[in-house]
Amino acid sequence: MDLKLKDKVVFISGSTAGIGYATAERFLTEGATVVINGRNQDRVDDAVNSLKSKIESANVSGIAADFSKSDEIDALLEQLPEVDILINNTGIFEPMPFEDISDADWLRFFEVNVMSGIRLSRHYFPKMLAKNWGRVIFISSESAVFIPEEMIHYGMTKTAQLAVSRGLAELTKGTNVTVNSILPGPTKSKGISQFIEDLSKSENKSIDEVEKDFFKEQRPTSLISRFAEVEEVANTIVYYSSPLASATNGASIRVEGGLIKSIL
């Protein structure tokens, strides 16, 4: 299927690994021009070189910026004044008992997970409206619906993303700009893979056993009963960024393996 993304300019925040990196790779296979991002220039350069080695014709570059620092975001926007597609993917998570989450932690999570997308959208969204085409995608989480008791501050930020996304979509009436959210479930990103491996060693279990136990005890409502691959999430992100998904707007699109027990 041709997703009609050739030469579209895409920016993906937090994309040197995991879902962001897989999304960049998928966009590049469709002929898009992709700008990736990470906090560290060396990691950005490594990811760019890796993508170029995988895809011979890849038109990919990278900009380092820490989304907890507004001056670095301003510098990024100066380097990349306009895009066709914005993927708000950067985010942090950290399990922590509620009583131990300080004011600083609450603000840090909101700053990175929510304000990153707000700042980027505030810059790019009006330009999309002006040219009457664009895509804004917020990478939220099933944790926006099922707030995890072990990291309530993270869940709060994922829910906030849905509110911002839907609100922006209301401003697109009568245009060819769409704003949507993607809600991945447990996904085998780099961090999760390391977590599973560490647990496997500490509990003297196979990786398959650890994964089965996780879904039995922590995510029993999952219908696929496994971690999604980053490529599965990336495929969904790229499709809803394409002209083929022009009638989907203001939606929260689930890629969580049926974990959320709801028909809506």
C-alpha positions, -999 to 999 in steps of 0.1 A, spaced: 0 0 0 13 34 -9 7 57 20 14 88 -1 40 101 22 68 107 -3 87 140 5 65 148 35 87 163 62 83 145 96 96 154 130 96 128 157 106 138 192 123 111 213 132 89 184 167 75 188 153 42 201 121 23 207 88 33 192 102 66 179 131 50 161 108 23 146 84 50 134 112 69 118 123 38 99 87 32 87 83 68 75 116 65 56 105 33 38 76 54 26 99 81 11 93 107 37 120 132 49 125 125 86 141 145 114 148 125 145 155 137 180 172 128 212 188 145 242 223 136 233 240 145 200 260 113 199 229 91 202 212 112 176 241 108 152 243 70 159 206 66 152 208 87 119 237 65 108 219 34 117 188 44 97 210 53 67 226 19 68 193 2 68 176 23 41 199 33 13 177 62 1 169 75 35 166 113 38 171 115 75 188 140 98 187 147 136 185 175 161 195 170 197 173 187 223 163 181 259 126 187 262 129 196 299 148 227 287 129 254 269 159 271 254 169 238 237 134 235 223 136 271 210 169 262 193 153 232 177 124 252 163 148 277 148 166 249 130 134 233 118 108 261 113 82 240 95 70 203 92 42 185 75 39 158 102 46 162 140 49 131 161 49 140 198 67 109 211 92 120 238 83 109 273 97 97 306 83 72 331 94 60 365 76 37 389 73 55 423 49 52 453 24 80 453 35 93 487 71 96 474 62 117 443 74 152 451 61 184 437 93 186 416 86 151 402 50 160 392 62 191 375 91 173 358 68 147 343 43 174 331 71 195 316 86 166 295 55 145 287 29 172 282 46 205 276 69 191 250 40 183 227 23 216 236 53 237 227 60 219 194 23 220 184 20 257 193 48 263 167 39 239 139 1 236 141 -8 272 129 16 267 99 -3 235 90 -36 253 92 -22 281 70 -12 256 42 -43 235 48 -25 202 54 -8 186 83 -8 158 109 -2 160 146 0 128 165 4 125 203 19 92 215 -1 86 247 -6 52 264 -31 28 277 -20 43 310 -41 73 301 -72 52 306 -59 26 331 -39 49 355 -11 26 368 -10 26 406 28 24 405 32 56 386 2 78 389 22 109 378 30 92 345 -7 82 340 -18 118 346 5 131 319 -8 105 294 -44 116 301 -35 152 297 -21 145 263 -55 132 252 -71 164 263 -46 186 244 -50 164 213 -88 165 213 -87 202 219 -64 209 190 -86 187 168 -115 210 175 -95 239 159 -92 220 126 -128 221 115 -131 224 77 -94 219 71 -71 191 59 -53 191 92 -59 162 117 -48 157 153 -50 123 169 -36 103 198 -21 68 197 -24 46 228 1 18 228 -1 -9 254 29 -27 269 55 -26 241 88 -43 238 109 -12 237 146 -11 248 137 -3 284 111 -30 286 134 -56 270 161 -48 296 135 -50 324 124 -84 313 160 -96 309 169 -84 344 138 -100 359 146 -132 341 180 -133 357 169 -123 392 140 -148 393 158 -175 374 131 -178 349 131 -178 311 122 -146 293 90 -163 280 80 -172 316 86 -136 328 64 -123 300 36 -148 307 37 -139 344 36 -102 337 4 -105 316 -11 -129 341 -5 -107 371 0 -71 359 -21 -69 326 -46 -98 328 -71 -81 305 -48 -81 275 -62 -101 247 -29 -107 229 -12 -116 262 22 -104 250 42 -73 245 36 -55 212 66 -51 189 77 -15 183 71 -20 146 34 -28 153 29 5 170 50 23 143 28 9 115 -3 24 132 14 58 138 25 61 102 -8 51 87 -27 77 108 -2 103 97 -9 96 60 -33 112 36 -52 79 36 -64 85 71 -79 119 63 -113 111 79 -99 102 113 -96 133 135 -98 139 172 -95 102 179 -77 82 205 -65 51 186 -57 21 206 -28 -3 199 -29 -20 233 -38 -56 224 -74 -53 237 -62 -45 272 -88 -18 277 -121 -35 282 -143 -11 263 -161 -11 230 -154 27 226 
